[in-house]
Amino acid sequence: MAKETNKIKETTFENTKLNTVPLNWKEVYYTNCPLVSASNVDQELGWTREEYKKIGVNYAFLRSRRENDWYPHYIHNLDNMIRFGGLFPPINVHADIRRTRLLGVTHVYEGGVMMVRAKDDIFRMVELKGKKIGISKSMNKIKNDWWRIQEEQGIELMLRMNGMTRKDVEIVEFPYADDWYNNPTMLDPMENPSELWLKRDHKHDLAFRPLETALEKGLIDAMYCQSKVLSVLSETTGKFAAIEDLSKYPDWRLQVANVPAAITCTAEMAEKHPELAVTFMKGMIKVGRWANEHKHAAAAILDKQTFYRDVEDTYEGIRRVDMVPNLSPQNLASVEIGKNFMLSHGYIKNDFDVQKWAAPEFLEKAARELLELEWKKRTTSKLPQTAGTLESGGRIG
C-alpha cells in the first residue's frame, strides 16, 4: 500500500496557504459537524445569535465569510471561534496545536458497525478470519484523520469482543487526497451550515461512506461504518448487511468513536473574553432544553443535516439523548478513552489531563445567569417589585 500512497499528493502546511478573517472580538464564529447537537438545532432557531446581540457581538457561521476556509473547523486557527463537533479533532488540537478549553459535550451512543456484502456467506465476525477489512488514510497532514481513527478503534474493539486480534485479518489501506478544505469551489459563502446540504444529497453521498465502493467491488470483505446511523443508509441499498454493532453491547466504553461531541473555544477566548464562551453556553442550554421537550421538532431540524434515514429515524436516534451539553464524570471518562486511544496509536504526540482541559465554570455561569433571568421574570410578575438575586438570600413577599 505504501507504493499507492506515494502516488497521491500530500497536503501540508508547507504547500498550503490558510485563510482566516482578521481577529475582531466583536465577532464570534461558530462551526459544527453534521451530528446530533444543540448547535445543529440552533442554526435553524437562531437563539444563540440573539444572546450575542444582547452583548453587542455579531455571531455567524464560520463559512459565512469568504475569507475563512474550512481549516479552522479542524485546527481551530481562529481565536474567536467556537466549535461543536466530533471529539477527535479537538483532542488533536489541544494536544499538539494550541490550547483550548472544553466547554461541554453531548453523547450519542451510536457505537459502530461492521458491514459486509449481503450476498456473501458471512454472518459473524469470526467468519472474517483471513479476510480483508478496509481502512481509509487521509493524505492531508494539516488536519486530524478522524475517519481513520474511528475506523481503527472500531475494528480493534469488534475483533476483541469476538476473541480476535488484528493478526486474524488483513487490514487493507485506502489512501485518498482529502484536499478540498480551501478549494475555491468549496468556499462560496453560506449563512447557515444547512446550506451546504442544499447542494449535496448527503444521505446518498458516498464521500461520507468512503469504503463502500471498495466493499461492493470486492476489494475488501468488510468495512467499519461510523455508526448505525450511516449503516442504515448502506443497508437500505440491499447490497450490505451489518454483522456486528457496538451499540448493542451494555458496555458504554465501546461507544466512544469520535464522540461525545465536544464544544471547544480557544484559551485566548476563555481568558481574555470569557463572556463570549458563557454566552454561547447560554444559547446551547436554552436550545438543548427546548430540544429535549420537543424531540420530534428537533428531529425534523436535525434530519436536514444528519445521516439518519428520515425524520422518524432521527427521532428514534435522539429520543433518549440529553441535548443540553454537560461535563458529567461518565462523559469525561469517554473523552479520556478517546484521547488515550489516539495517544497509544500515534494520532497525537502529547498527552494531557482531560480533567484540566474541562472548563465547567463557563457552563455553570451560563446556567446561573439563565436561572437568574427566570427568577427575575417570575418574581416581577408576582411582586410589587423584583426580588433580589437568588444569591442574595432575600425573601419573596
C-alpha positions as CSV (number, residue, x, y, z in Angstrom):
1,M,0.0,0.0,0.0
2,A,3.0,2.3,0.5
3,K,3.5,2.5,-3.3
4,E,-0.1,3.5,-3.9
5,T,0.1,6.1,-1.1
6,N,3.1,7.8,-2.8
7,K,1.0,8.5,-5.9
8,I,-1.3,10.8,-4.0
9,K,-0.1,14.3,-3.2
10,E,0.1,15.2,0.4
11,T,-1.4,18.4,1.7
12,T,0.9,20.0,4.2
13,F,1.4,23.4,6.0
14,E,4.3,23.9,3.7
15,N,2.3,23.6,0.4
16,T,-0.9,25.2,1.6
17,K,-2.0,28.8,2.3
18,L,-4.5,29.0,5.1
19,N,-7.0,31.9,5.2
20,T,-9.0,33.4,8.1
21,V,-10.6,36.8,8.7
22,P,-8.7,39.4,10.8
23,L,-9.3,38.9,14.6
24,N,-12.2,41.0,15.9
25,W,-13.5,40.2,19.4
26,K,-16.8,41.9,18.5
27,E,-17.4,38.9,16.3
28,V,-17.8,35.2,17.2
29,Y,-17.8,32.4,14.6
30,Y,-19.2,29.0,15.2
31,T,-18.7,25.7,13.4
32,N,-20.3,22.3,13.9
33,C,-20.3,18.8,12.5
34,P,-23.4,17.3,10.9
35,L,-24.3,15.4,14.1
36,V,-26.7,15.5,17.0
37,S,-26.1,18.7,18.9
38,A,-27.9,21.7,20.2
39,S,-25.8,23.8,17.8
40,N,-27.3,22.0,14.8
41,V,-30.8,22.7,16.1
42,D,-29.9,26.3,17.0
43,Q,-28.7,27.1,13.5
44,E,-32.3,27.0,12.5
45,L,-33.7,28.7,15.7
46,G,-31.1,31.5,16.0
47,W,-31.4,31.7,19.8
48,T,-27.6,31.8,20.4
49,R,-27.3,34.7,17.9
50,E,-30.0,36.6,20.0
51,E,-27.9,36.1,23.1
52,Y,-24.8,37.6,21.4
53,K,-26.9,40.5,20.2
54,K,-27.7,41.3,23.8
55,I,-24.0,42.0,24.4
56,G,-23.3,43.7,21.1
57,V,-21.4,40.8,19.4
58,N,-22.0,39.5,15.9
59,Y,-22.4,35.7,15.8
60,A,-22.0,34.0,12.4
61,F,-21.2,30.6,10.8
62,L,-17.5,30.1,10.1
63,R,-18.1,29.9,6.3
64,S,-20.4,33.0,6.1
65,R,-17.2,34.9,5.2
66,R,-15.3,34.0,2.0
67,E,-12.0,34.9,3.8
68,N,-12.4,31.8,6.1
69,D,-11.5,28.4,4.6
70,W,-12.6,25.2,6.2
71,Y,-9.5,24.5,8.2
72,P,-10.5,26.3,11.4
73,H,-13.1,23.6,11.9
74,Y,-10.2,21.1,12.2
75,I,-7.2,23.0,13.6
76,H,-9.0,25.9,15.4
77,N,-6.7,28.6,13.9
78,L,-9.3,31.3,14.6
79,D,-9.1,32.8,18.1
80,N,-12.8,34.0,18.2
81,M,-14.4,30.7,17.1
82,I,-16.3,28.1,19.0
83,R,-16.5,24.5,17.6
84,F,-19.2,21.9,18.4
85,G,-18.4,18.6,16.7
86,G,-16.7,15.3,16.7
87,L,-14.2,14.5,19.5
88,F,-11.0,13.5,17.7
89,P,-10.1,16.8,16.0
90,P,-10.3,18.9,19.2
91,I,-8.3,16.3,21.1
92,N,-5.6,16.7,18.4
93,V,-5.8,20.5,18.6
94,H,-5.4,20.6,22.4
95,A,-2.6,18.0,22.5
96,D,-0.4,19.2,19.6
97,I,-1.5,22.5,18.1
98,R,-2.8,25.0,20.6
99,R,-4.5,25.2,24.0
100,T,-8.3,25.2,24.1
101,R,-11.0,24.8,26.7
102,L,-13.6,22.0,26.8
103,L,-16.9,23.8,27.5
104,G,-19.3,20.9,27.3
105,V,-20.1,17.6,25.5
106,T,-23.1,15.8,24.2
107,H,-23.0,12.0,23.9
108,V,-25.0,9.9,21.5
109,Y,-24.4,6.2,22.0
110,E,-24.3,5.0,18.4
111,G,-21.3,2.7,18.6
112,G,-20.1,1.5,15.2
113,V,-20.9,-1.4,12.9
114,M,-19.1,-3.9,10.7
115,M,-20.5,-4.2,7.2
116,V,-20.3,-7.0,4.7
117,R,-21.8,-7.7,1.3
118,A,-25.3,-9.0,1.7
119,K,-24.7,-11.7,-0.9
120,D,-21.7,-13.1,0.9
121,D,-22.0,-16.1,3.2
122,I,-20.7,-14.1,6.2
123,F,-22.8,-13.7,9.3
124,R,-20.4,-13.4,12.2
125,M,-17.2,-11.6,13.0
126,V,-15.3,-14.8,13.4
127,E,-16.0,-15.6,9.8
128,L,-13.8,-12.7,8.8
129,K,-10.7,-14.6,9.8
130,G,-8.2,-14.4,7.0
131,K,-10.3,-11.9,5.1
132,K,-9.8,-8.2,4.2
133,I,-11.1,-5.3,6.2
134,G,-10.7,-1.8,4.8
135,I,-9.3,1.3,6.5
136,S,-9.0,4.8,5.0
137,K,-6.0,7.0,5.1
138,S,-6.1,10.8,4.6
139,M,-3.1,12.3,2.8
140,N,-3.9,15.7,4.3
141,K,-1.3,16.3,7.0
142,I,-2.8,19.6,8.2
143,K,-5.9,18.1,9.8
144,N,-6.7,15.2,12.0
145,D,-7.5,11.9,10.2
146,W,-10.7,11.4,12.3
147,W,-12.2,8.9,9.8
148,R,-9.3,6.6,10.1
149,I,-9.0,6.9,13.9
150,Q,-12.6,5.8,14.4
151,E,-12.3,3.0,11.9
152,E,-9.2,1.7,13.6
153,Q,-10.7,2.0,17.1
154,G,-13.9,0.3,16.0
155,I,-12.2,-2.5,14.2
156,E,-10.0,-3.3,17.1
157,L,-12.9,-3.3,19.5
158,M,-15.0,-5.6,17.4
159,L,-12.2,-8.0,16.9
160,R,-11.6,-8.0,20.7
161,M,-15.3,-8.6,21.5
162,N,-15.2,-11.7,19.3
163,G,-12.0,-13.2,20.6
164,M,-9.8,-12.0,17.7
165,T,-6.9,-9.6,17.0
166,R,-5.6,-7.7,14.0
167,K,-3.4,-10.8,13.3
168,D,-6.6,-12.7,12.4
169,V,-7.5,-10.4,9.5
170,E,-5.8,-8.4,6.8
171,I,-6.2,-4.6,7.1
172,V,-6.2,-3.0,3.7
173,E,-5.4,0.7,3.5
174,F,-7.1,3.1,1.0
175,P,-5.3,6.5,0.8
176,Y,-7.2,9.5,-0.6
177,A,-6.3,13.1,-1.2
178,D,-8.7,14.8,1.3
179,D,-7.7,18.2,-0.1
180,W,-10.9,20.2,-0.5
181,Y,-10.7,22.4,2.5
182,N,-9.6,25.6,0.7
183,N,-10.7,24.6,-2.8
184,P,-12.2,27.8,-4.3
185,T,-15.3,25.8,-5.5
186,M,-16.0,24.9,-1.8
187,L,-15.6,28.4,-0.5
188,D,-18.8,30.1,-1.6
189,P,-20.1,31.9,1.5
190,M,-23.1,30.3,3.3
191,E,-25.0,31.9,6.2
192,N,-26.0,28.5,7.7
193,P,-24.4,25.1,7.7
194,S,-27.6,23.6,6.4
195,E,-27.0,25.4,3.1
196,L,-24.1,23.0,2.4
197,W,-26.6,20.1,2.2
198,L,-28.9,22.0,-0.2
199,K,-26.2,21.4,-2.8
200,R,-25.4,17.8,-1.8
201,D,-27.6,14.8,-1.2
202,H,-25.6,13.9,1.8
203,K,-27.7,10.9,2.8
204,H,-26.6,9.2,-0.5
205,D,-23.2,10.9,-0.9
206,L,-20.5,8.2,-0.8
207,A,-18.0,10.8,0.3
208,F,-19.4,10.0,3.8
209,R,-19.1,6.3,3.3
210,P,-15.6,6.2,1.7
211,L,-15.1,2.4,1.7
212,E,-18.5,1.3,0.5
213,T,-17.4,1.2,-3.2
214,A,-14.3,-0.9,-2.3
215,L,-16.6,-3.3,-0.5
216,E,-19.1,-3.5,-3.3
217,K,-16.4,-4.2,-5.8
218,G,-14.9,-7.0,-3.7
219,L,-11.6,-5.2,-3.0
220,I,-12.3,-5.9,0.7
221,D,-14.6,-8.3,2.5
222,A,-15.8,-5.9,5.3
223,M,-15.7,-2.3,6.4
224,Y,-16.2,-0.4,9.6
225,C,-19.1,2.0,9.4
226,Q,-19.0,5.1,11.6
227,S,-22.3,4.4,13.3
228,K,-25.5,2.5,13.0
229,V,-26.9,5.7,11.5
230,L,-24.7,5.5,8.5
231,S,-25.0,1.7,8.3
232,V,-28.8,2.1,7.8
233,L,-28.1,4.1,4.7
234,S,-25.9,1.4,3.3
235,E,-28.3,-1.4,4.2
236,T,-31.2,0.5,2.5
237,T,-29.5,-0.3,-0.8
238,G,-30.0,-4.0,-0.2
239,K,-26.3,-4.6,-1.0
240,F,-24.9,-4.6,2.5
241,A,-25.5,-6.0,6.0
242,A,-24.2,-5.3,9.4
243,I,-22.8,-8.4,11.3
244,E,-21.6,-6.5,14.4
245,D,-22.9,-3.4,16.2
246,L,-21.0,-2.0,19.2
247,S,-24.1,-0.1,20.3
248,K,-25.8,-3.4,21.2
249,Y,-23.4,-4.1,24.0
250,P,-24.1,-2.9,27.5
251,D,-20.6,-1.5,28.0
252,W,-20.6,2.2,27.3
253,R,-16.8,2.1,26.9
254,L,-17.2,0.5,23.5
255,Q,-19.2,3.5,22.1
256,V,-16.7,6.4,22.0
257,A,-15.7,6.6,18.4
258,N,-15.3,10.3,17.8
259,V,-17.9,11.0,20.5
260,P,-19.0,12.6,22.8
261,A,-19.4,15.6,20.5
262,A,-17.3,18.4,22.1
263,I,-17.7,22.1,22.5
264,T,-14.3,23.9,22.5
265,C,-13.1,27.5,22.5
266,T,-9.5,28.8,22.4
267,A,-7.7,29.6,25.6
268,E,-7.4,33.2,24.4
269,M,-11.2,33.5,24.3
270,A,-11.6,31.8,27.7
271,E,-9.0,34.0,29.4
272,K,-9.5,37.4,27.6
273,H,-13.2,37.3,26.8
274,P,-14.9,34.7,29.0
275,E,-18.3,36.4,28.4
276,L,-18.2,35.1,24.8
277,A,-17.9,31.5,25.9
278,V,-20.6,32.0,28.6
279,T,-23.0,33.5,26.0
280,F,-22.5,30.5,23.7
281,M,-23.3,28.1,26.5
282,K,-26.4,30.0,27.4
283,G,-27.6,29.5,23.9
284,M,-26.8,25.8,24.0
285,I,-28.6,25.3,27.3
286,K,-31.7,27.1,26.0
287,V,-31.8,25.2,22.7
288,G,-30.9,21.9,24.4
289,R,-33.8,22.3,26.8
290,W,-36.2,23.1,24.0
291,A,-35.0,20.1,22.0
292,N,-35.5,17.8,25.0
293,E,-39.1,19.0,25.3
294,H,-39.8,18.9,21.6
295,K,-37.9,15.9,20.3
296,H,-40.0,15.5,17.2
297,A,-39.5,19.1,16.2
298,A,-35.8,18.8,16.9
299,A,-35.7,15.6,14.8
300,A,-37.2,17.5,11.8
301,I,-34.4,20.1,12.1
302,L,-31.6,17.6,12.6
303,D,-32.8,15.4,9.7
304,K,-31.6,18.2,7.3
305,Q,-28.0,17.7,8.4
306,T,-27.5,14.3,9.9
307,F,-27.4,10.8,8.4
308,Y,-30.5,9.2,9.8
309,R,-32.8,7.7,7.2
310,D,-35.6,10.2,7.7
311,V,-37.3,12.3,10.4
312,E,-38.7,9.3,12.3
313,D,-35.4,7.6,12.2
314,T,-33.8,10.7,13.5
315,Y,-36.4,10.9,16.3
316,E,-35.6,7.3,17.4
317,G,-31.9,8.2,17.4
318,I,-32.3,11.3,19.7
319,R,-35.2,10.1,21.8
320,R,-33.1,9.3,24.8
321,V,-30.3,11.8,24.2
322,D,-29.9,14.8,26.6
323,M,-29.5,17.7,24.2
324,V,-28.2,20.0,26.9
325,P,-24.4,19.9,26.9
326,N,-22.8,18.7,30.1
327,L,-19.4,17.7,31.6
328,S,-20.6,14.7,33.6
329,P,-18.0,12.3,35.0
330,Q,-19.0,9.5,32.7
331,N,-18.8,11.7,29.6
332,L,-15.4,13.0,30.6
333,A,-14.3,9.3,31.1
334,S,-15.5,8.8,27.5
335,V,-13.3,11.7,26.4
336,E,-10.4,10.1,28.2
337,I,-10.9,6.8,26.4
338,G,-10.8,8.6,23.0
339,K,-7.7,10.6,24.0
340,N,-5.9,7.5,25.2
341,F,-6.6,5.6,22.0
342,M,-5.2,8.5,19.9
343,L,-2.1,8.7,22.1
344,S,-1.5,4.9,22.1
345,H,-1.8,4.7,18.3
346,G,0.3,7.7,17.4
347,Y,-2.5,10.0,16.4
348,I,-1.4,12.7,18.9
349,K,2.2,13.3,20.1
350,N,1.4,14.9,23.5
351,D,-0.7,13.7,26.4
352,F,-2.8,16.0,28.6
353,D,-5.1,15.8,31.6
354,V,-8.8,15.7,30.4
355,Q,-10.0,16.9,33.8
356,K,-7.9,20.1,33.5
357,W,-9.0,20.5,29.9
358,A,-12.6,20.6,31.0
359,A,-13.8,24.1,32.0
360,P,-17.1,23.6,33.9
361,E,-17.1,27.2,35.1
362,F,-18.5,28.5,31.8
363,L,-21.4,26.1,31.8
364,E,-22.1,26.8,35.4
365,K,-22.1,30.6,34.9
366,A,-24.3,30.3,31.9
367,A,-26.8,28.1,33.8
368,R,-26.8,30.6,36.8
369,E,-27.4,33.6,34.5
370,L,-30.4,31.8,32.9
371,L,-31.8,30.9,36.2
372,E,-31.5,34.5,37.5
373,L,-33.3,35.7,34.4
374,E,-36.1,33.3,35.0
375,W,-36.2,34.2,38.7
376,K,-36.4,37.9,37.8
377,K,-39.2,37.2,35.3
378,R,-41.3,35.2,37.7
379,T,-40.9,37.5,40.7
380,T,-41.6,40.6,38.6
381,S,-45.0,39.1,37.6
382,K,-45.9,38.2,41.2
383,L,-44.5,41.0,43.4
384,P,-44.7,44.8,43.6
385,Q,-41.0,44.9,42.8
386,T,-38.5,42.4,41.5
387,A,-37.0,40.3,44.3
388,G,-33.3,40.2,44.9
389,T,-31.0,37.8,43.1
390,L,-31.0,34.2,44.2
391,E,-27.6,34.6,45.7
392,S,-28.8,37.5,47.9
393,G,-31.0,35.2,50.0
394,G,-33.7,37.8,50.1
395,R,-37.3,36.7,50.9
396,I,-40.1,36.7,48.5
397,G,-43.1,38.6,49.9
